[in-house]
Amino acid sequence: MISTPSFDDLSRPAADPAYWMLDPKVVFLNHGSFGACPRPVLEFQQTIRNSLEKQPVHFFARQLEALLDAARASLAAFVGCNANDLVFVPNATSGVNTVLRSIGFKPGDELLTTDHEYNACRNALNFVAEQAGCRVVVTQVPFPLNSEDQIVEAILSSVTTRTRIALLDHVTSPTALVLPMERLVRELARRGVETLVDGAHAPGMLPLNLNKLGAAYYTGNCHKWVCAPKGAAFLHVRPDLQHAIRPLVISHGANSRRTDRSRFLIEFGWTGTVDPSAYLSVPVAIQYMESLARGGWPTIMRRNRELAIAAQKMLCKALAIAPPCPEHMIGSMAAVPFWDSPEPESPTSPLYVDPVQDLLLEKHNIEVPIMPWPAHPRRVLRVSAQLYNSLGQYELLAHALGAYKPDQF
């Protein structure tokens, strides 16, 4: 174990990397893709699994609902909403699909998004549009950019009288931009458009108050910046819209005669037999991460953001480019435009991995994502900052990139 330095000292990890199970031989700069769960949280998850397996009927039939209620209450307090307006889902992609496949779109409707939207959720938008005979409108948001006004103006300029919903990333996946979501939700609502916020990266990265935000629908992952186990996410639905939102899996709750809780909670509370241990571990993840910093979550968010900003500056210098966005639009991740590349061969995995990403891992033991955006040949490189990271790791990346030239790839 290392001694923990001041959170203002970016030259060393703010928490002992040994708290996580990450390979110490790898410079891991990609927390944003799948997160990393601390050992004590995984140990708690195993106690839940042990309890389940000891007496499955008792656990599922007699204990689970109350345990889920308690976990939802803890998570709701963390993200600023009423626990009855929030349900667990496996991941944010499932949350987006749940909303889109519940709404009755009609031919002629327009579904608005941006060219920064996460590919999986964009595919969900395309799917429901094809099924309903409506149209996806993709707004082009520049990157690099100078102001959040460019984002707001681009999105609002695409709204028409046929726009039914706007699917927007709170933190864009490829470009790591923190969108001005309160402003966007407010301005879209003035134009009669509800917003589905893909907040996959936001919980644990940004302070959230979903009641204040007022978005119709908000889904977020807990396995990323909250550091909960994989398979833990939530869907928040504004009370006036909950009657129309049904889970992707219709199960026992569909014909339940219970009146002690909302149909929303009843249906989402049981969608078949699954391992609920990731959901039930979320409160422990919130508490454990908070315990790592004097000052708790605000300190964690500040430190990760400062490290991401410093990393972006370092990479911009190495690549001889200007910073691509204002600092206030950076959270715990930062992206920079990267060298163009030719169209790759057909991928052998549903998750594309860039050849340079492979090279950096094989030759330099650095794991960092390089993604095509908005399409080949353009690419972006994105770094993440978590408590186990330190400034020297980004220096290693900058030095490694300096060994190559764009025409080598």
C-alpha positions as CSV (number, residue, x, y, z in Angstrom):
1,M,0.0,0.0,0.0
2,I,1.2,3.5,-0.8
3,S,0.8,6.5,1.5
4,T,-2.0,8.8,0.2
5,P,-0.7,12.2,-0.8
6,S,-2.7,15.4,-0.8
7,F,-5.4,15.4,-3.4
8,D,-3.8,18.6,-4.8
9,D,-0.7,16.6,-5.7
10,L,-1.4,15.3,-9.2
11,S,2.1,13.7,-9.4
12,R,1.0,10.7,-7.4
13,P,-2.2,8.6,-7.2
14,A,-4.8,10.1,-4.8
15,A,-5.7,6.6,-3.6
16,D,-3.6,3.4,-3.5
17,P,-4.0,1.6,-6.9
18,A,-3.9,-1.7,-5.0
19,Y,-7.4,-0.9,-3.8
20,W,-8.4,-1.9,-7.4
21,M,-7.7,-5.2,-9.1
22,L,-6.1,-3.5,-12.2
23,D,-2.9,-5.1,-13.6
24,P,-0.1,-3.0,-12.1
25,K,2.0,-3.6,-15.3
26,V,-0.5,-1.7,-17.4
27,V,-0.9,2.1,-17.5
28,F,-4.6,2.1,-17.4
29,L,-6.0,5.4,-18.8
30,N,-9.4,4.1,-19.8
31,H,-11.6,4.0,-16.7
32,G,-14.3,5.6,-18.8
33,S,-15.1,2.6,-20.9
34,F,-15.9,0.0,-18.3
35,G,-14.9,1.4,-15.0
36,A,-13.0,-0.5,-12.3
37,C,-14.5,-1.8,-9.1
38,P,-12.5,-1.6,-5.8
39,R,-11.8,-4.8,-3.9
40,P,-13.9,-4.0,-0.9
41,V,-17.0,-3.4,-3.1
42,L,-16.4,-6.7,-4.9
43,E,-16.1,-8.4,-1.6
44,F,-19.4,-7.0,-0.5
45,Q,-21.0,-8.1,-3.7
46,Q,-19.8,-11.7,-3.0
47,T,-21.5,-11.6,0.4
48,I,-24.7,-10.8,-1.4
49,R,-24.2,-13.7,-3.8
50,N,-23.5,-16.0,-0.9
51,S,-26.7,-15.0,0.8
52,L,-28.6,-15.5,-2.4
53,E,-27.2,-19.0,-2.9
54,K,-27.7,-20.0,0.7
55,Q,-31.5,-19.7,0.4
56,P,-32.6,-18.6,-3.1
57,V,-36.3,-18.7,-2.4
58,H,-36.0,-16.7,0.8
59,F,-33.7,-14.2,-0.8
60,F,-35.8,-13.5,-4.0
61,A,-39.3,-13.9,-2.6
62,R,-38.9,-12.4,0.9
63,Q,-35.8,-10.2,1.0
64,L,-35.0,-8.8,-2.4
65,E,-37.7,-6.1,-2.8
66,A,-36.8,-4.4,0.5
67,L,-33.1,-4.6,-0.3
68,L,-33.7,-3.0,-3.7
69,D,-35.8,-0.3,-2.0
70,A,-32.9,0.6,0.3
71,A,-30.4,0.6,-2.5
72,R,-32.6,2.8,-4.7
73,A,-33.0,5.2,-1.8
74,S,-29.2,5.5,-1.4
75,L,-28.7,6.0,-5.1
76,A,-31.5,8.5,-5.3
77,A,-30.0,10.7,-2.6
78,F,-26.7,10.6,-4.5
79,V,-28.2,11.8,-7.8
80,G,-30.8,14.1,-6.3
81,C,-34.2,12.6,-6.9
82,N,-37.1,10.8,-5.3
83,A,-36.4,7.1,-4.9
84,N,-39.8,6.2,-6.3
85,D,-38.9,7.8,-9.6
86,L,-35.8,5.7,-10.1
87,V,-35.3,2.0,-11.1
88,F,-32.4,-0.2,-11.7
89,V,-31.4,-1.3,-15.2
90,P,-28.2,-3.3,-16.2
91,N,-26.6,-0.4,-18.1
92,A,-27.4,3.0,-19.7
93,T,-27.8,1.4,-23.1
94,S,-30.7,-0.6,-21.6
95,G,-32.1,2.5,-20.1
96,V,-32.1,4.3,-23.5
97,N,-33.7,1.3,-25.2
98,T,-36.3,1.1,-22.5
99,V,-37.5,4.6,-23.1
100,L,-37.3,4.6,-26.8
101,R,-39.1,1.3,-27.2
102,S,-41.9,2.4,-24.8
103,I,-42.8,5.6,-26.6
104,G,-45.3,5.3,-29.4
105,F,-43.6,7.1,-32.2
106,K,-45.5,7.8,-35.4
107,P,-44.6,8.2,-39.1
108,G,-43.4,11.7,-39.6
109,D,-42.0,12.1,-36.1
110,E,-38.4,13.4,-35.8
111,L,-36.0,12.0,-33.2
112,L,-33.2,14.4,-32.6
113,T,-29.6,13.6,-31.5
114,T,-26.0,14.7,-32.2
115,D,-23.1,13.2,-34.0
116,H,-21.4,12.8,-30.6
117,E,-24.0,10.3,-29.4
118,Y,-22.8,6.9,-28.2
119,N,-23.0,4.4,-31.1
120,A,-25.0,1.8,-29.2
121,C,-27.7,4.3,-28.3
122,R,-27.7,5.8,-31.8
123,N,-28.4,2.3,-33.1
124,A,-31.3,2.1,-30.7
125,L,-32.6,5.4,-32.1
126,N,-32.2,4.1,-35.7
127,F,-34.1,0.9,-34.8
128,V,-37.2,2.5,-33.3
129,A,-37.2,5.1,-36.2
130,E,-37.2,2.3,-38.7
131,Q,-39.9,0.4,-36.9
132,A,-42.2,3.4,-36.6
133,G,-41.4,5.0,-40.0
134,C,-40.1,8.2,-38.5
135,R,-36.8,10.1,-39.0
136,V,-33.6,10.5,-37.0
137,V,-32.2,14.0,-37.2
138,V,-28.5,14.1,-36.4
139,T,-27.1,17.6,-35.5
140,Q,-23.5,18.2,-36.2
141,V,-21.7,19.7,-33.2
142,P,-18.2,20.9,-33.9
143,F,-15.1,19.5,-32.1
144,P,-12.8,21.3,-31.5
145,L,-15.1,24.1,-30.3
146,N,-14.8,27.4,-28.5
147,S,-18.0,27.7,-26.5
148,E,-21.0,25.7,-25.2
149,D,-23.1,28.2,-27.2
150,Q,-22.1,26.3,-30.4
151,I,-23.6,23.2,-28.9
152,V,-26.9,24.8,-27.9
153,E,-27.3,26.7,-31.1
154,A,-26.6,23.6,-33.2
155,I,-29.1,21.5,-31.3
156,L,-31.9,24.1,-31.1
157,S,-31.5,24.9,-34.8
158,S,-32.5,21.3,-35.7
159,V,-35.8,21.4,-33.7
160,T,-39.0,21.5,-35.8
161,T,-42.7,21.1,-35.1
162,R,-42.2,17.3,-35.7
163,T,-39.5,16.8,-33.1
164,R,-40.7,14.3,-30.6
165,I,-37.7,13.7,-28.4
166,A,-34.0,14.6,-28.1
167,L,-31.5,12.0,-27.1
168,L,-28.4,13.7,-25.7
169,D,-25.3,12.6,-23.9
170,H,-24.6,14.4,-20.7
171,V,-21.0,13.6,-21.2
172,T,-20.2,12.7,-24.8
173,S,-18.4,9.3,-25.1
174,P,-16.0,9.9,-28.0
175,T,-15.2,13.6,-27.3
176,A,-15.7,13.7,-23.5
177,L,-17.6,17.0,-23.6
178,V,-19.8,17.9,-20.7
179,L,-22.9,19.3,-22.4
180,P,-24.8,22.2,-20.8
181,M,-27.6,19.9,-19.9
182,E,-29.7,22.2,-17.7
183,R,-29.8,24.8,-20.4
184,L,-30.6,22.3,-23.1
185,V,-33.4,20.6,-21.2
186,R,-34.9,24.0,-20.4
187,E,-34.7,25.4,-24.0
188,L,-36.0,22.2,-25.6
189,A,-38.9,22.1,-23.2
190,R,-39.8,25.7,-24.2
191,R,-40.1,24.3,-27.7
192,G,-42.3,21.4,-26.6
193,V,-39.5,18.7,-26.9
194,E,-38.8,16.2,-24.1
195,T,-35.2,15.1,-23.5
196,L,-33.8,11.6,-22.9
197,V,-30.4,12.1,-21.3
198,D,-27.8,9.5,-21.8
199,G,-25.9,10.1,-18.6
200,A,-23.7,7.0,-18.9
201,H,-20.6,8.9,-17.5
202,A,-22.2,11.5,-15.3
203,P,-22.8,9.7,-11.9
204,G,-19.7,10.1,-9.9
205,M,-18.1,12.5,-12.4
206,L,-20.5,15.4,-12.1
207,P,-22.7,16.6,-9.2
208,L,-26.3,15.6,-10.1
209,N,-29.7,16.9,-9.1
210,L,-32.2,15.2,-11.3
211,N,-35.2,16.9,-9.7
212,K,-33.7,20.3,-10.6
213,L,-32.6,19.2,-14.1
214,G,-36.2,18.2,-14.9
215,A,-35.4,16.0,-17.9
216,A,-38.2,13.7,-18.9
217,Y,-35.9,10.7,-18.8
218,Y,-32.4,10.2,-17.4
219,T,-30.3,7.0,-17.4
220,G,-26.8,6.6,-15.9
221,N,-24.2,4.0,-15.2
222,C,-22.9,3.2,-11.7
223,H,-20.1,0.9,-12.9
224,K,-18.1,3.8,-14.3
225,W,-17.3,6.7,-12.0
226,V,-19.2,5.4,-9.0
227,C,-17.0,2.3,-9.3
228,A,-19.9,-0.2,-8.6
229,P,-19.8,-3.7,-10.1
230,K,-20.6,-4.2,-13.7
231,G,-24.3,-4.5,-14.4
232,A,-25.5,-1.6,-12.2
233,A,-27.2,1.4,-13.8
234,F,-30.5,3.4,-13.3
235,L,-33.3,4.9,-15.2
236,H,-35.1,8.0,-13.8
237,V,-38.4,8.9,-15.3
238,R,-40.4,12.0,-14.4
239,P,-43.5,11.1,-12.5
240,D,-46.0,12.4,-15.1
241,L,-44.4,10.1,-17.7
242,Q,-44.0,6.9,-15.8
243,H,-47.3,5.3,-16.8
244,A,-46.0,4.9,-20.4
245,I,-42.6,3.4,-19.6
246,R,-42.4,-0.4,-19.6
247,P,-39.4,-2.6,-19.0
248,L,-37.7,-4.3,-21.9
249,V,-38.7,-7.6,-20.3
250,I,-42.3,-8.0,-19.4
251,S,-42.8,-10.2,-16.4
252,H,-44.9,-10.9,-13.4
253,G,-45.5,-7.2,-12.6
254,A,-47.6,-6.7,-15.8
255,N,-50.7,-8.2,-14.2
256,S,-50.0,-7.6,-10.6
257,R,-52.9,-6.6,-8.4
258,R,-50.7,-4.8,-5.9
259,T,-51.7,-1.2,-5.0
260,D,-49.0,-0.5,-2.4
261,R,-46.6,1.0,-5.0
262,S,-46.6,2.4,-8.5
263,R,-46.9,0.2,-11.6
264,F,-43.5,1.6,-12.6
265,L,-41.8,0.2,-9.5
266,I,-43.7,-3.1,-9.6
267,E,-42.8,-3.9,-13.2
268,F,-39.2,-2.9,-13.0
269,G,-38.7,-4.5,-9.6
270,W,-38.9,-8.0,-11.2
271,T,-38.0,-8.7,-14.8
272,G,-37.0,-12.4,-14.3
273,T,-34.4,-14.1,-12.3
274,V,-31.1,-12.3,-12.5
275,D,-28.1,-11.7,-10.2
276,P,-29.1,-8.4,-8.4
277,S,-25.8,-8.2,-6.5
278,A,-24.5,-5.4,-8.6
279,Y,-27.5,-3.2,-7.9
280,L,-27.3,-4.0,-4.2
281,S,-23.6,-3.1,-4.1
282,V,-24.2,0.5,-5.3
283,P,-24.6,2.1,-1.9
284,V,-21.4,0.4,-0.7
285,A,-19.6,1.7,-3.8
286,I,-20.8,5.3,-3.1
287,Q,-19.8,5.1,0.5
288,Y,-16.4,3.4,-0.1
289,M,-15.3,5.9,-2.8
290,E,-16.5,8.8,-0.6
291,S,-14.3,7.4,2.3
292,L,-11.1,7.7,0.1
293,A,-11.2,11.5,0.1
294,R,-11.4,14.1,2.9
295,G,-14.2,16.1,1.6
296,G,-15.9,13.1,-0.1
297,W,-17.3,13.1,-3.6
298,P,-16.8,16.9,-4.3
299,T,-13.1,16.4,-3.7
300,I,-13.0,13.3,-5.9
301,M,-14.8,15.0,-8.7
302,R,-12.5,18.1,-8.4
303,R,-9.3,16.1,-8.4
304,N,-10.3,13.9,-11.3
305,R,-11.3,16.9,-13.3
306,E,-8.0,18.7,-12.6
307,L,-6.0,15.7,-13.6
308,A,-8.0,15.3,-16.9
309,I,-7.4,19.0,-17.7
310,A,-3.7,18.6,-17.1
311,A,-3.6,15.5,-19.2
312,Q,-5.3,17.2,-22.1
313,K,-2.8,20.0,-22.0
314,M,0.1,17.6,-22.0
315,L,-1.3,15.7,-25.0
316,C,-2.1,18.8,-26.9
317,K,1.5,19.9,-26.5
318,A,2.8,16.5,-27.6
319,L,0.5,16.6,-30.7
320,A,1.2,20.3,-31.4
321,I,-2.5,21.2,-31.4
322,A,-4.5,23.8,-29.5
323,P,-6.9,22.7,-26.7
324,P,-10.1,21.5,-28.4
325,C,-12.6,22.9,-25.9
326,P,-12.9,25.2,-22.9
327,E,-11.8,23.8,-19.6
328,H,-15.3,24.1,-18.0
329,M,-16.6,21.5,-20.5
330,I,-14.2,18.8,-19.1
331,G,-15.1,16.3,-16.4
332,S,-13.1,13.3,-15.5
333,M,-12.2,12.6,-19.1
334,A,-10.6,14.6,-21.9
335,A,-10.3,14.0,-25.6
336,V,-8.0,15.4,-28.3
337,P,-8.2,15.1,-32.1
338,F,-5.8,12.4,-33.3
339,W,-4.1,11.5,-36.5
340,D,-6.4,10.5,-39.4
341,S,-6.4,6.8,-40.3
342,P,-7.6,4.7,-43.3
343,E,-10.8,2.7,-43.2
344,P,-10.0,-0.4,-41.1
345,E,-10.6,-3.9,-42.2
346,S,-13.8,-5.6,-41.0
347,P,-13.6,-5.8,-37.2
348,T,-13.6,-9.2,-35.5
349,S,-15.3,-7.9,-32.3
350,P,-18.4,-5.7,-31.8
351,L,-16.2,-3.3,-29.9
352,Y,-13.8,-1.7,-32.3
353,V,-10.2,-1.4,-31.2
354,D,-7.9,1.0,-33.1
355,P,-4.5,-0.4,-34.4
356,V,-2.7,2.4,-32.5
357,Q,-4.6,1.5,-29.4
358,D,-3.2,-2.1,-29.8
359,L,0.2,-0.8,-30.5
360,L,0.3,1.4,-27.4
361,L,-0.6,-1.6,-25.2
362,E,1.7,-4.0,-26.9
363,K,4.8,-1.7,-27.0
364,H,4.3,0.6,-24.1
365,N,1.8,-1.1,-21.7
366,I,-0.6,1.8,-22.1
367,E,-4.4,1.2,-22.3
368,V,-6.1,4.2,-23.8
369,P,-9.0,4.4,-26.3
370,I,-8.6,5.8,-29.8
371,M,-11.9,6.1,-31.6
372,P,-13.2,7.0,-35.1
373,W,-15.1,10.3,-34.8
374,P,-17.2,11.5,-36.4
375,A,-16.2,8.8,-39.0
376,H,-13.0,7.5,-40.6
377,P,-10.5,8.8,-41.4
378,R,-10.9,11.2,-38.4
379,R,-10.1,9.9,-34.9
380,V,-10.0,11.1,-31.3
381,L,-7.9,9.9,-28.4
382,R,-9.6,10.0,-25.0
383,V,-8.0,9.8,-21.5
384,S,-9.7,9.1,-18.2
385,A,-8.7,10.3,-14.7
386,Q,-9.5,8.2,-11.6
387,L,-8.0,8.3,-8.2
388,Y,-5.5,5.6,-9.1
389,N,-4.1,7.7,-11.9
390,S,-1.3,10.2,-11.7
391,L,0.2,12.9,-14.0
392,G,3.3,10.8,-14.8
393,Q,1.1,8.2,-16.6
394,Y,-0.1,10.8,-19.1
395,E,3.6,11.8,-19.5
396,L,4.3,8.2,-20.5
397,L,1.5,8.4,-23.1
398,A,2.8,11.7,-24.5
399,H,6.3,10.4,-24.7
400,A,5.1,7.2,-26.5
401,L,3.2,9.2,-29.0
402,G,6.3,11.3,-29.7
403,A,8.0,8.2,-31.0
404,Y,5.7,8.0,-34.0
405,K,4.5,10.1,-36.9
406,P,1.1,10.3,-38.4
407,D,2.1,8.7,-41.6
408,Q,3.3,5.6,-39.8
409,F,-0.4,4.5,-39.3
